[in-house]
Amino acid sequence: VIQLVLRRGLGLVGVGLAVGIVGAFGVTRLIQQQLYGVAPTDAITFTAVGLLFALVGSMACLVPGMRAARQDPVRALQTE
């Protein structure tokens, strides 16, 4: 159950990260003058933010997965 929830959730997190990184690279040209002390395409910043979002997304998927794993499957099917 946890694996199912994590697989679906992390798939969405991965798609969101990919779209976000591509969008961020596109927007850096527009906001280049507002960035102080950071290069517009700083690899360390992009990596750190991507890892942070992946960690938050995995925690957001893990909590409901653990909650679903604690439920009795027979009782869950009876209520459906």
All heavy atoms as a GROMACS GRO file, in nm:
protein
  580
    1VAL      N    1   0.084  -0.119   0.000
    1VAL     CA    2   0.000   0.000   0.000
    1VAL      C    3   0.088   0.125   0.000
    1VAL      O    4   0.064   0.219  -0.076
    1VAL     CB    5  -0.096   0.000   0.121
    1VAL    CG1    6  -0.171   0.130   0.129
    1VAL    CG2    7  -0.191  -0.115   0.114
    2ILE      N    8   0.191   0.124   0.084
    2ILE     CA    9   0.280   0.239   0.089
    2ILE      C   10   0.351   0.257  -0.045
    2ILE      O   11   0.363   0.369  -0.095
    2ILE     CB   12   0.383   0.225   0.204
    2ILE    CG1   13   0.312   0.229   0.338
    2ILE    CG2   14   0.488   0.335   0.197
    2ILE    CD1   15   0.402   0.202   0.456
    3GLN      N   16   0.392   0.147  -0.104
    3GLN     CA   17   0.461   0.154  -0.232
    3GLN      C   18   0.370   0.211  -0.341
    3GLN      O   19   0.413   0.292  -0.423
    3GLN     CB   20   0.511   0.016  -0.272
    3GLN     CG   21   0.590   0.014  -0.402
    3GLN     CD   22   0.636  -0.125  -0.438
    3GLN    OE1   23   0.597  -0.223  -0.375
    3GLN    NE2   24   0.716  -0.135  -0.540
    4LEU      N   25   0.244   0.172  -0.341
    4LEU     CA   26   0.149   0.223  -0.439
    4LEU      C   27   0.130   0.374  -0.424
    4LEU      O   28   0.134   0.449  -0.522
    4LEU     CB   29   0.015   0.152  -0.424
    4LEU     CG   30  -0.099   0.200  -0.512
    4LEU    CD1   31  -0.070   0.165  -0.657
    4LEU    CD2   32  -0.230   0.138  -0.468
    5VAL      N   33   0.111   0.419  -0.301
    5VAL     CA   34   0.090   0.561  -0.277
    5VAL      C   35   0.217   0.639  -0.312
    5VAL      O   36   0.210   0.745  -0.376
    5VAL     CB   37   0.049   0.586  -0.130
    5VAL    CG1   38   0.044   0.733  -0.098
    5VAL    CG2   39  -0.085   0.521  -0.101
    6LEU      N   40   0.333   0.589  -0.273
    6LEU     CA   41   0.459   0.658  -0.303
    6LEU      C   42   0.485   0.664  -0.453
    6LEU      O   43   0.530   0.766  -0.505
    6LEU     CB   44   0.576   0.591  -0.232
    6LEU     CG   45   0.590   0.620  -0.084
    6LEU    CD1   46   0.706   0.541  -0.025
    6LEU    CD2   47   0.612   0.768  -0.060
    7ARG      N   48   0.459   0.554  -0.524
    7ARG     CA   49   0.484   0.552  -0.667
    7ARG      C   50   0.399   0.656  -0.739
    7ARG      O   51   0.449   0.732  -0.822
    7ARG     CB   52   0.456   0.413  -0.724
    7ARG     CG   53   0.498   0.400  -0.870
    7ARG     CD   54   0.472   0.263  -0.930
    7ARG     NE   55   0.500   0.153  -0.840
    7ARG     CZ   56   0.413   0.055  -0.815
    7ARG    NH1   57   0.295   0.052  -0.870
    7ARG    NH2   58   0.446  -0.044  -0.733
    8ARG      N   59   0.272   0.661  -0.706
    8ARG     CA   60   0.184   0.758  -0.772
    8ARG      C   61   0.221   0.902  -0.732
    8ARG      O   62   0.226   0.991  -0.815
    8ARG     CB   63   0.040   0.730  -0.736
    8ARG     CG   64  -0.014   0.609  -0.806
    8ARG     CD   65  -0.162   0.598  -0.784
    8ARG     NE   66  -0.214   0.484  -0.857
    8ARG     CZ   67  -0.342   0.459  -0.870
    8ARG    NH1   68  -0.430   0.539  -0.815
    8ARG    NH2   69  -0.383   0.355  -0.938
    9GLY      N   70   0.244   0.922  -0.606
    9GLY     CA   71   0.275   1.057  -0.559
    9GLY      C   72   0.408   1.108  -0.610
    9GLY      O   73   0.420   1.222  -0.653
   10LEU      N   74   0.510   1.022  -0.605
   10LEU     CA   75   0.642   1.066  -0.650
   10LEU      C   76   0.648   1.082  -0.802
   10LEU      O   77   0.730   1.159  -0.852
   10LEU     CB   78   0.749   0.969  -0.602
   10LEU     CG   79   0.773   0.972  -0.450
   10LEU    CD1   80   0.880   0.872  -0.411
   10LEU    CD2   81   0.811   1.111  -0.403
   11GLY      N   82   0.561   1.013  -0.873
   11GLY     CA   83   0.550   1.037  -1.017
   11GLY      C   84   0.505   1.179  -1.045
   11GLY      O   85   0.560   1.248  -1.131
   12LEU      N   86   0.405   1.223  -0.969
   12LEU     CA   87   0.358   1.360  -0.983
   12LEU      C   88   0.463   1.461  -0.938
   12LEU      O   89   0.479   1.567  -0.999
   12LEU     CB   90   0.230   1.380  -0.903
   12LEU     CG   91   0.107   1.306  -0.956
   12LEU    CD1   92  -0.009   1.322  -0.859
   12LEU    CD2   93   0.070   1.357  -1.092
   13VAL      N   94   0.536   1.428  -0.833
   13VAL     CA   95   0.643   1.516  -0.786
   13VAL      C   96   0.751   1.528  -0.894
   13VAL      O   97   0.801   1.638  -0.921
   13VAL     CB   98   0.704   1.464  -0.654
   13VAL    CG1   99   0.831   1.538  -0.618
   13VAL    CG2  100   0.602   1.476  -0.542
   14GLY      N  101   0.786   1.419  -0.957
   14GLY     CA  102   0.887   1.421  -1.063
   14GLY      C  103   0.844   1.505  -1.182
   14GLY      O  104   0.923   1.583  -1.237
   15VAL      N  105   0.719   1.491  -1.223
   15VAL     CA  106   0.668   1.572  -1.334
   15VAL      C  107   0.668   1.720  -1.295
   15VAL      O  108   0.709   1.806  -1.374
   15VAL     CB  109   0.527   1.525  -1.374
   15VAL    CG1  110   0.462   1.623  -1.470
   15VAL    CG2  111   0.532   1.387  -1.435
   16GLY      N  112   0.627   1.748  -1.174
   16GLY     CA  113   0.627   1.887  -1.127
   16GLY      C  114   0.767   1.946  -1.121
   16GLY      O  115   0.787   2.063  -1.157
   17LEU      N  116   0.863   1.868  -1.075
   17LEU     CA  117   1.001   1.916  -1.071
   17LEU      C  118   1.055   1.943  -1.211
   17LEU      O  119   1.121   2.045  -1.235
   17LEU     CB  120   1.091   1.815  -1.000
   17LEU     CG  121   1.085   1.813  -0.849
   17LEU    CD1  122   1.169   1.698  -0.794
   17LEU    CD2  123   1.136   1.944  -0.793
   18ALA      N  124   1.026   1.853  -1.304
   18ALA     CA  125   1.074   1.871  -1.442
   18ALA      C  126   1.014   1.996  -1.504
   18ALA      O  127   1.085   2.079  -1.564
   18ALA     CB  128   1.041   1.748  -1.525
   19VAL      N  129   0.884   2.014  -1.490
   19VAL     CA  130   0.818   2.133  -1.546
   19VAL      C  131   0.869   2.259  -1.475
   19VAL      O  132   0.893   2.362  -1.540
   19VAL     CB  133   0.664   2.120  -1.533
   19VAL    CG1  134   0.594   2.250  -1.567
   19VAL    CG2  135   0.614   2.008  -1.622
   20GLY      N  136   0.887   2.251  -1.345
   20GLY     CA  137   0.935   2.367  -1.270
   20GLY      C  138   1.075   2.408  -1.306
   20GLY      O  139   1.106   2.527  -1.318
   21ILE      N  140   1.164   2.312  -1.326
   21ILE     CA  141   1.302   2.345  -1.361
   21ILE      C  142   1.309   2.405  -1.501
   21ILE      O  143   1.379   2.504  -1.523
   21ILE     CB  144   1.392   2.220  -1.348
   21ILE    CG1  145   1.411   2.186  -1.201
   21ILE    CG2  146   1.526   2.242  -1.417
   21ILE    CD1  147   1.483   2.057  -1.174
   22VAL      N  148   1.234   2.348  -1.594
   22VAL     CA  149   1.231   2.405  -1.730
   22VAL      C  150   1.174   2.546  -1.726
   22VAL      O  151   1.226   2.638  -1.789
   22VAL     CB  152   1.150   2.313  -1.825
   22VAL    CG1  153   1.123   2.382  -1.957
   22VAL    CG2  154   1.224   2.183  -1.847
   23GLY      N  155   1.066   2.565  -1.650
   23GLY     CA  156   1.008   2.698  -1.636
   23GLY      C  157   1.102   2.796  -1.570
   23GLY      O  158   1.110   2.914  -1.608
   24ALA      N  159   1.174   2.749  -1.470
   24ALA     CA  160   1.269   2.837  -1.400
   24ALA      C  161   1.382   2.880  -1.492
   24ALA      O  162   1.426   2.995  -1.488
   24ALA     CB  163   1.324   2.766  -1.277
   25PHE      N  164   1.431   2.789  -1.576
   25PHE     CA  165   1.534   2.826  -1.671
   25PHE      C  166   1.482   2.929  -1.769
   25PHE      O  167   1.554   3.020  -1.810
   25PHE     CB  168   1.587   2.703  -1.748
   25PHE     CG  169   1.702   2.635  -1.681
   25PHE    CD1  170   1.691   2.504  -1.638
   25PHE    CD2  171   1.822   2.701  -1.662
   25PHE    CE1  172   1.796   2.441  -1.577
   25PHE    CE2  173   1.929   2.638  -1.600
   25PHE     CZ  174   1.916   2.508  -1.558
   26GLY      N  175   1.356   2.918  -1.807
   26GLY     CA  176   1.296   3.015  -1.899
   26GLY      C  177   1.277   3.151  -1.836
   26GLY      O  178   1.292   3.254  -1.902
   27VAL      N  179   1.244   3.156  -1.709
   27VAL     CA  180   1.216   3.282  -1.642
   27VAL      C  181   1.343   3.353  -1.598
   27VAL      O  182   1.342   3.474  -1.578
   27VAL     CB  183   1.122   3.255  -1.522
   27VAL    CG1  184   1.100   3.379  -1.439
   27VAL    CG2  185   0.989   3.203  -1.570
   28THR      N  186   1.454   3.282  -1.586
   28THR     CA  187   1.577   3.345  -1.536
   28THR      C  188   1.621   3.460  -1.623
   28THR      O  189   1.679   3.557  -1.573
   28THR     CB  190   1.692   3.244  -1.525
   28THR    OG1  191   1.711   3.180  -1.650
   28THR    CG2  192   1.665   3.143  -1.416
   29ARG      N  193   1.595   3.453  -1.751
   29ARG     CA  194   1.633   3.564  -1.839
   29ARG      C  195   1.552   3.690  -1.806
   29ARG      O  196   1.601   3.800  -1.819
   29ARG     CB  197   1.610   3.526  -1.986
   29ARG     CG  198   1.687   3.405  -2.029
   29ARG     CD  199   1.831   3.439  -2.052
   29ARG     NE  200   1.900   3.319  -2.099
   29ARG     CZ  201   2.023   3.290  -2.068
   29ARG    NH1  202   2.090   3.369  -1.988
   29ARG    NH2  203   2.080   3.182  -2.114
   30LEU      N  204   1.428   3.671  -1.765
   30LEU     CA  205   1.342   3.785  -1.735
   30LEU      C  206   1.376   3.850  -1.601
   30LEU      O  207   1.362   3.971  -1.586
   30LEU     CB  208   1.195   3.741  -1.734
   30LEU     CG  209   1.140   3.685  -1.866
   30LEU    CD1  210   1.000   3.632  -1.847
   30LEU    CD2  211   1.145   3.790  -1.975
   31ILE      N  212   1.416   3.770  -1.503
   31ILE     CA  213   1.442   3.824  -1.370
   31ILE      C  214   1.591   3.833  -1.337
   31ILE      O  215   1.629   3.847  -1.222
   31ILE     CB  216   1.369   3.742  -1.261
   31ILE    CG1  217   1.422   3.599  -1.257
   31ILE    CG2  218   1.220   3.746  -1.280
   31ILE    CD1  219   1.375   3.523  -1.135
   32GLN      N  220   1.673   3.828  -1.439
   32GLN     CA  221   1.819   3.828  -1.419
   32GLN      C  222   1.866   3.952  -1.344
   32GLN      O  223   1.956   3.944  -1.260
   32GLN     CB  224   1.888   3.818  -1.554
   32GLN     CG  225   2.038   3.808  -1.546
   32GLN     CD  226   2.100   3.786  -1.683
   32GLN    OE1  227   2.032   3.792  -1.784
   32GLN    NE2  228   2.228   3.760  -1.685
   33GLN      N  229   1.804   4.066  -1.366
   33GLN     CA  230   1.847   4.188  -1.301
   33GLN      C  231   1.807   4.192  -1.153
   33GLN      O  232   1.862   4.268  -1.076
   33GLN     CB  233   1.786   4.309  -1.373
   33GLN     CG  234   1.836   4.320  -1.515
   33GLN     CD  235   1.760   4.426  -1.593
   33GLN    OE1  236   1.659   4.475  -1.547
   33GLN    NE2  237   1.811   4.459  -1.711
   34GLN      N  238   1.711   4.110  -1.111
   34GLN     CA  239   1.666   4.110  -0.973
   34GLN      C  240   1.740   4.010  -0.886
   34GLN      O  241   1.717   4.005  -0.765
   34GLN     CB  242   1.516   4.083  -0.968
   34GLN     CG  243   1.435   4.190  -1.036
   34GLN     CD  244   1.288   4.156  -1.039
   34GLN    OE1  245   1.246   4.049  -1.001
   34GLN    NE2  246   1.208   4.251  -1.086
   35LEU      N  247   1.824   3.927  -0.946
   35LEU     CA  248   1.900   3.827  -0.870
   35LEU      C  249   2.032   3.888  -0.825
   35LEU      O  250   2.116   3.923  -0.907
   35LEU     CB  251   1.926   3.703  -0.957
   35LEU     CG  252   1.803   3.628  -1.004
   35LEU    CD1  253   1.844   3.519  -1.102
   35LEU    CD2  254   1.727   3.569  -0.887
   36TYR      N  255   2.050   3.898  -0.695
   36TYR     CA  256   2.172   3.956  -0.640
   36TYR      C  257   2.258   3.847  -0.576
   36TYR      O  258   2.212   3.778  -0.487
   36TYR     CB  259   2.139   4.063  -0.536
   36TYR     CG  260   2.063   4.179  -0.593
   36TYR    CD1  261   1.929   4.195  -0.566
   36TYR    CD2  262   2.125   4.270  -0.676
   36TYR    CE1  263   1.857   4.301  -0.620
   36TYR    CE2  264   2.056   4.377  -0.731
   36TYR     CZ  265   1.922   4.392  -0.703
   36TYR     OH  266   1.851   4.496  -0.756
   37GLY      N  267   2.378   3.832  -0.624
   37GLY     CA  268   2.470   3.736  -0.567
   37GLY      C  269   2.451   3.593  -0.614
   37GLY      O  270   2.516   3.502  -0.565
   38VAL      N  271   2.358   3.571  -0.707
   38VAL     CA  272   2.333   3.437  -0.760
   38VAL      C  273   2.328   3.447  -0.912
   38VAL      O  274   2.261   3.534  -0.967
   38VAL     CB  275   2.198   3.381  -0.708
   38VAL    CG1  276   2.170   3.244  -0.768
   38VAL    CG2  277   2.197   3.374  -0.557
   39ALA      N  278   2.400   3.359  -0.978
   39ALA     CA  279   2.394   3.356  -1.124
   39ALA      C  280   2.258   3.304  -1.168
   39ALA      O  281   2.196   3.223  -1.098
   39ALA     CB  282   2.505   3.265  -1.178
   40PRO      N  283   2.208   3.347  -1.282
   40PRO     CA  284   2.074   3.306  -1.325
   40PRO      C  285   2.060   3.154  -1.342
   40PRO      O  286   1.952   3.100  -1.320
   40PRO     CB  287   2.054   3.376  -1.458
   40PRO     CG  288   2.150   3.488  -1.458
   40PRO     CD  289   2.264   3.446  -1.372
   41THR      N  290   2.164   3.087  -1.381
   41THR     CA  291   2.158   2.942  -1.399
   41THR      C  292   2.255   2.873  -1.305
   41THR      O  293   2.330   2.784  -1.346
   41THR     CB  294   2.188   2.904  -1.545
   41THR    OG1  295   2.315   2.960  -1.580
   41THR    CG2  296   2.081   2.957  -1.639
   42ASP      N  297   2.254   2.910  -1.180
   42ASP     CA  298   2.342   2.852  -1.079
   42ASP      C  299   2.302   2.707  -1.053
   42ASP      O  300   2.192   2.679  -1.005
   42ASP     CB  301   2.333   2.934  -0.950
   42ASP     CG  302   2.433   2.889  -0.846
   42ASP    OD1  303   2.537   2.832  -0.884
   42ASP    OD2  304   2.406   2.913  -0.727
   43ALA      N  305   2.389   2.615  -1.086
   43ALA     CA  306   2.359   2.472  -1.075
   43ALA      C  307   2.338   2.429  -0.930
   43ALA      O  308   2.252   2.345  -0.902
   43ALA     CB  309   2.471   2.390  -1.139
   44ILE      N  310   2.414   2.485  -0.839
   44ILE     CA  311   2.401   2.448  -0.698
   44ILE      C  312   2.264   2.488  -0.644
   44ILE      O  313   2.198   2.412  -0.573
   44ILE     CB  314   2.515   2.510  -0.615
   44ILE    CG1  315   2.649   2.450  -0.659
   44ILE    CG2  316   2.492   2.488  -0.467
   44ILE    CD1  317   2.769   2.516  -0.596
   45THR      N  318   2.219   2.608  -0.680
   45THR     CA  319   2.089   2.655  -0.633
   45THR      C  320   1.977   2.570  -0.692
   45THR      O  321   1.885   2.530  -0.620
   45THR     CB  322   2.069   2.803  -0.671
   45THR    OG1  323   2.175   2.879  -0.616
   45THR    CG2  324   1.937   2.854  -0.621
   46PHE      N  325   1.983   2.543  -0.822
   46PHE     CA  326   1.880   2.460  -0.885
   46PHE      C  327   1.877   2.320  -0.823
   46PHE      O  328   1.771   2.264  -0.799
   46PHE     CB  329   1.903   2.451  -1.036
   46PHE     CG  330   1.840   2.563  -1.112
   46PHE    CD1  331   1.911   2.678  -1.140
   46PHE    CD2  332   1.709   2.553  -1.156
   46PHE    CE1  333   1.853   2.781  -1.211
   46PHE    CE2  334   1.650   2.655  -1.227
   46PHE     CZ  335   1.722   2.770  -1.254
   47THR      N  336   1.993   2.263  -0.798
   47THR     CA  337   1.999   2.129  -0.739
   47THR      C  338   1.946   2.129  -0.596
   47THR      O  339   1.868   2.040  -0.559
   47THR     CB  340   2.144   2.078  -0.740
   47THR    OG1  341   2.192   2.080  -0.875
   47THR    CG2  342   2.153   1.938  -0.686
   48ALA      N  343   1.986   2.227  -0.517
   48ALA     CA  344   1.942   2.233  -0.378
   48ALA      C  345   1.790   2.251  -0.368
   48ALA      O  346   1.724   2.184  -0.289
   48ALA     CB  347   2.013   2.346  -0.305
   49VAL      N  348   1.735   2.339  -0.448
   49VAL     CA  349   1.590   2.361  -0.446
   49VAL      C  350   1.516   2.239  -0.497
   49VAL      O  351   1.414   2.200  -0.441
   49VAL     CB  352   1.554   2.488  -0.526
   49VAL    CG1  353   1.404   2.501  -0.543
   49VAL    CG2  354   1.611   2.611  -0.459
   50GLY      N  355   1.568   2.176  -0.600
   50GLY     CA  356   1.505   2.054  -0.652
   50GLY      C  357   1.505   1.942  -0.549
   50GLY      O  358   1.404   1.872  -0.531
   51LEU      N  359   1.617   1.924  -0.479
   51LEU     CA  360   1.624   1.821  -0.375
   51LEU      C  361   1.531   1.853  -0.258
   51LEU      O  362   1.467   1.764  -0.202
   51LEU     CB  363   1.767   1.805  -0.326
   51LEU     CG  364   1.863   1.738  -0.424
   51LEU    CD1  365   2.005   1.740  -0.368
   51LEU    CD2  366   1.820   1.596  -0.454
   52LEU      N  367   1.523   1.981  -0.223
   52LEU     CA  368   1.434   2.021  -0.115
   52LEU      C  369   1.288   1.993  -0.152
   52LEU      O  370   1.212   1.937  -0.071
   52LEU     CB  371   1.452   2.169  -0.082
   52LEU     CG  372   1.358   2.225   0.025
   52LEU    CD1  373   1.392   2.163   0.160
   52LEU    CD2  374   1.369   2.376   0.030
   53PHE      N  375   1.248   2.028  -0.273
   53PHE     CA  376   1.111   2.001  -0.316
   53PHE      C  377   1.084   1.851  -0.326
   53PHE      O  378   0.975   1.805  -0.294
   53PHE     CB  379   1.082   2.068  -0.449
   53PHE     CG  380   1.058   2.216  -0.438
   53PHE    CD1  381   1.067   2.297  -0.550
   53PHE    CD2  382   1.026   2.276  -0.319
   53PHE    CE1  383   1.044   2.433  -0.543
   53PHE    CE2  384   1.004   2.412  -0.308
   53PHE     CZ  385   1.013   2.490  -0.421
   54ALA      N  386   1.182   1.773  -0.369
   54ALA     CA  387   1.166   1.627  -0.376
   54ALA      C  388   1.148   1.568  -0.236
   54ALA      O  389   1.066   1.479  -0.215
   54ALA     CB  390   1.284   1.564  -0.447
   55LEU      N  391   1.224   1.620  -0.140
   55LEU     CA  392   1.212   1.573  -0.002
   55LEU      C  393   1.075   1.607   0.057
   55LEU      O  394   1.010   1.522   0.119
   55LEU     CB  395   1.323   1.634   0.084
   55LEU     CG  396   1.320   1.597   0.232
   55LEU    CD1  397   1.350   1.449   0.250
   55LEU    CD2  398   1.420   1.681   0.309
   56VAL      N  399   1.031   1.729   0.035
   56VAL     CA  400   0.900   1.770   0.086
   56VAL      C  401   0.790   1.689   0.018
   56VAL      O  402   0.695   1.644   0.083
   56VAL     CB  403   0.880   1.922   0.065
   56VAL    CG1  404   0.736   1.963   0.092
   56VAL    CG2  405   0.975   2.000   0.152
   57GLY      N  406   0.802   1.667  -0.111
   57GLY     CA  407   0.703   1.587  -0.184
   57GLY      C  408   0.699   1.443  -0.137
   57GLY      O  409   0.592   1.384  -0.124
   58SER      N  410   0.815   1.385  -0.109
   58SER     CA  411   0.817   1.246  -0.062
   58SER      C  412   0.759   1.234   0.078
   58SER      O  413   0.688   1.138   0.109
   58SER     CB  414   0.959   1.189  -0.067
   58SER     OG  415   1.043   1.260   0.021
   59MET      N  416   0.783   1.333   0.163
   59MET     CA  417   0.722   1.331   0.296
   59MET      C  418   0.571   1.349   0.286
   59MET      O  419   0.495   1.288   0.361
   59MET     CB  420   0.782   1.442   0.384
   59MET     CG  421   0.921   1.415   0.430
   59MET     SD  422   0.923   1.271   0.540
   59MET     CE  423   1.044   1.172   0.457
   60ALA      N  424   0.528   1.433   0.192
   60ALA     CA  425   0.385   1.455   0.173
   60ALA      C  426   0.316   1.329   0.120
   60ALA      O  427   0.196   1.311   0.142
   60ALA     CB  428   0.361   1.571   0.077
   61CYS      N  429   0.388   1.242   0.052
   61CYS     CA  430   0.331   1.115   0.004
   61CYS      C  431   0.343   1.006   0.109
   61CYS      O  432   0.258   0.916   0.115
   61CYS     CB  433   0.404   1.070  -0.122
   61CYS     SG  434   0.382   1.179  -0.262
   62LEU      N  435   0.446   1.010   0.189
   62LEU     CA  436   0.470   0.904   0.287
   62LEU      C  437   0.367   0.904   0.399
   62LEU      O  438   0.322   0.798   0.442
   62LEU     CB  439   0.612   0.918   0.344
   62LEU     CG  440   0.658   0.807   0.438
   62LEU    CD1  441   0.663   0.675   0.362
   62LEU    CD2  442   0.794   0.840   0.496
   63VAL      N  443   0.328   1.021   0.446
   63VAL     CA  444   0.234   1.029   0.558
   63VAL      C  445   0.100   0.966   0.523
   63VAL      O  446   0.050   0.880   0.597
   63VAL     CB  447   0.220   1.176   0.606
   63VAL    CG1  448   0.108   1.189   0.707
   63VAL    CG2  449   0.351   1.224   0.664
   64PRO      N  450   0.036   1.000   0.410
   64PRO     CA  451  -0.090   0.932   0.376
   64PRO      C  452  -0.072   0.783   0.347
   64PRO      O  453  -0.160   0.702   0.373
   64PRO     CB  454  -0.141   1.004   0.252
   64PRO     CG  455  -0.070   1.132   0.248
   64PRO     CD  456   0.060   1.110   0.319
   65GLY      N  457   0.045   0.747   0.291
   65GLY     CA  458   0.072   0.606   0.264
   65GLY      C  459   0.079   0.524   0.391
   65GLY      O  460   0.026   0.413   0.398
   66MET      N  461   0.144   0.578   0.493
   66MET     CA  462   0.152   0.507   0.620
   66MET      C  463   0.015   0.499   0.687
   66MET      O  464  -0.019   0.398   0.748
   66MET     CB  465   0.254   0.575   0.711
   66MET     CG  466   0.396   0.560   0.661
   66MET     SD  467   0.517   0.645   0.761
   66MET     CE  468   0.506   0.557   0.914
   67ARG      N  469  -0.064   0.603   0.673
   67ARG     CA  470  -0.198   0.602   0.730
   67ARG      C  471  -0.286   0.498   0.659
   67ARG      O  472  -0.362   0.426   0.723
   67ARG     CB  473  -0.262   0.740   0.718
   67ARG     CG  474  -0.395   0.750   0.786
   67ARG     CD  475  -0.452   0.890   0.779
   67ARG     NE  476  -0.363   0.982   0.848
   67ARG     CZ  477  -0.355   1.111   0.820
   67ARG    NH1  478  -0.428   1.163   0.725
   67ARG    NH2  479  -0.272   1.188   0.888
   68ALA      N  480  -0.272   0.488   0.528
   68ALA     CA  481  -0.350   0.390   0.453
   68ALA      C  482  -0.305   0.247   0.484
   68ALA      O  483  -0.386   0.154   0.485
   68ALA     CB  484  -0.339   0.416   0.303
   69ALA      N  485  -0.177   0.228   0.513
   69ALA     CA  486  -0.125   0.094   0.542
   69ALA      C  487  -0.174   0.044   0.678
   69ALA      O  488  -0.180  -0.077   0.700
   69ALA     CB  489   0.027   0.095   0.539
   70ARG      N  490  -0.211   0.132   0.767
   70ARG     CA  491  -0.259   0.091   0.898
   70ARG      C  492  -0.404   0.043   0.897
   70ARG      O  493  -0.449  -0.020   0.992
   70ARG     CB  494  -0.246   0.206   0.998
   70ARG     CG  495  -0.105   0.223   1.048
   70ARG     CD  496  -0.100   0.327   1.154
   70ARG     NE  497  -0.092   0.455   1.081
   70ARG     CZ  498  -0.094   0.573   1.136
   70ARG    NH1  499  -0.108   0.585   1.264
   70ARG    NH2  500  -0.083   0.681   1.064
   71GLN      N  501  -0.476   0.073   0.790
   71GLN     CA  502  -0.617   0.036   0.783
   71GLN      C  503  -0.630  -0.113   0.753
   71GLN      O  504  -0.549  -0.173   0.684
   71GLN     CB  505  -0.689   0.116   0.674
   71GLN     CG  506  -0.686   0.264   0.696
   71GLN     CD  507  -0.753   0.306   0.826
   71GLN    OE1  508  -0.856   0.250   0.863
   71GLN    NE2  509  -0.694   0.402   0.894
   72ASP      N  510  -0.736  -0.172   0.805
   72ASP     CA  511  -0.766  -0.313   0.780
   72ASP      C  512  -0.827  -0.324   0.640
   72ASP      O  513  -0.930  -0.263   0.612
   72ASP     CB  514  -0.864  -0.364   0.885
   72ASP     CG  515  -0.895  -0.511   0.868
   72ASP    OD1  516  -0.810  -0.584   0.812
   72ASP    OD2  517  -1.004  -0.552   0.912
   73PRO      N  518  -0.764  -0.402   0.548
   73PRO     CA  519  -0.816  -0.411   0.412
   73PRO      C  520  -0.957  -0.468   0.402
   73PRO      O  521  -1.038  -0.424   0.322
   73PRO     CB  522  -0.718  -0.501   0.340
   73PRO     CG  523  -0.604  -0.523   0.430
   73PRO     CD  524  -0.644  -0.478   0.565
   74VAL      N  525  -0.989  -0.564   0.485
   74VAL     CA  526  -1.122  -0.626   0.482
   74VAL      C  527  -1.228  -0.522   0.522
   74VAL      O  528  -1.333  -0.510   0.457
   74VAL     CB  529  -1.128  -0.749   0.574
   74VAL    CG1  530  -1.268  -0.805   0.582
   74VAL    CG2  531  -1.028  -0.854   0.528
   75ARG      N  532  -1.201  -0.448   0.623
   75ARG     CA  533  -1.297  -0.345   0.668
   75ARG      C  534  -1.312  -0.236   0.563
   75ARG      O  535  -1.421  -0.184   0.541
   75ARG     CB  536  -1.251  -0.288   0.801
   75ARG     CG  537  -1.352  -0.196   0.859
   75ARG     CD  538  -1.316  -0.161   1.001
   75ARG     NE  539  -1.416  -0.069   1.053
   75ARG     CZ  540  -1.404  -0.003   1.165
   75ARG    NH1  541  -1.295  -0.021   1.238
   75ARG    NH2  542  -1.496   0.078   1.206
   76ALA      N  543  -1.201  -0.199   0.499
   76ALA     CA  544  -1.207  -0.097   0.394
   76ALA      C  545  -1.291  -0.143   0.276
   76ALA      O  546  -1.367  -0.067   0.217
   76ALA     CB  547  -1.068  -0.058   0.349
   77LEU      N  548  -1.279  -0.271   0.240
   77LEU     CA  549  -1.356  -0.324   0.129
   77LEU      C  550  -1.505  -0.337   0.166
   77LEU      O  551  -1.592  -0.326   0.080
   77LEU     CB  552  -1.301  -0.459   0.083
   77LEU     CG  553  -1.167  -0.453   0.011
   77LEU    CD1  554  -1.114  -0.593  -0.013
   77LEU    CD2  555  -1.181  -0.378  -0.118
   78GLN      N  556  -1.534  -0.364   0.292
   78GLN     CA  557  -1.673  -0.376   0.334
   78GLN      C  558  -1.746  -0.243   0.326
   78GLN      O  559  -1.865  -0.240   0.297
   78GLN     CB  560  -1.682  -0.431   0.476
   78GLN     CG  561  -1.649  -0.578   0.487
   78GLN     CD  562  -1.648  -0.625   0.633
   78GLN    OE1  563  -1.650  -0.545   0.723
   78GLN    NE2  564  -1.644  -0.757   0.649
   79THR      N  565  -1.677  -0.135   0.349
   79THR     CA  566  -1.743  -0.004   0.345
   79THR      C  567  -1.761   0.044   0.202
   79THR      O  568  -1.841   0.133   0.180
   79THR     CB  569  -1.660   0.102   0.422
   79THR    OG1  570  -1.531   0.110   0.364
   79THR    CG2  571  -1.649   0.063   0.568
   80GLU      N  572  -1.692  -0.014   0.106
   80GLU     CA  573  -1.706   0.028  -0.034
   80GLU      C  574  -1.826  -0.029  -0.089
   80GLU      O  575  -1.904  -0.073  -0.126
   80GLU     CB  576  -1.584  -0.018  -0.114
   80GLU     CG  577  -1.458   0.046  -0.070
   80GLU     CD  578  -1.424   0.172  -0.147
   80GLU    OE1  579  -1.470   0.185  -0.261
   80GLU    OE2  580  -1.354   0.255  -0.092
   0.00000   0.00000   0.00000
